[in-house]
Amino acid sequence: MNSHYQNRVLGYFSSIAIANDFDVEIFVGKPQGLEIRSKEGLFAKVLTEVNSFGKLYIRMEEGFIPNHRPHIIIHTHVLNSLYIRNTVSASVLDIKGQHFSFEGTDTSQSNLIGHVENFKINMFGSAKLNAIELEAKNISVSCNHTSQIRLFAHNTIAGSAYGRSYLHYKGNPELAIFNAGQSFISAL
């Protein structure tokens, strides 16, 4: 089966929100751009928009379900936040800066790599986050349901764990986590 490619020109963005059923690679510190790769010609069904606050939204047209998962490659100068949901699978390389926020919901999966001072995380559903290679000084976390998180913190991890979530961490941080339900928190 042939692969189809499309490049899109976008306005400036520093935050990204992605929904539906995509495999995504994000490269931080590169000239800005977006490429869609697909085994089917569905480009008109993939909607991209940058709002006036600099947030890039990516989703499928309402009601459309592809036969094959599209692959999206994003290059951006800076990334301050990432929000993913549904069955999105995202990898982000070279995150840098003072603050980075992440939210994962449903059955989304993410791998994050880089260095930040402060890292804020919200996880819901059965989302999975592997941020063991994202070194952070301080982490604020809220995880719910059956979410699974792997982190690397130097100074502190603070927040809450509800339901039956799993939080595993690397480093020797001070912990201040309210644990409700049957959540599991442990060092790696």
Secondary structure, 3 states (H helix, E strand, C coil): CCCEEEEECCCCCCEEEECCCCEEEEEECCCCEEEEEECCCCHHHEEEEECCCCEEEEEECCCCCCCCCCEEEEEECCCCEEEECCCCEEEEEEEEEEEEEEEECCCCEEEEEEEEEEEEEEECCCCEEEEEEEEEEEEEEEECCCCEEEEEEEEEEEEEECCCCEEEEECCCEEEEEECCCCEEEEC
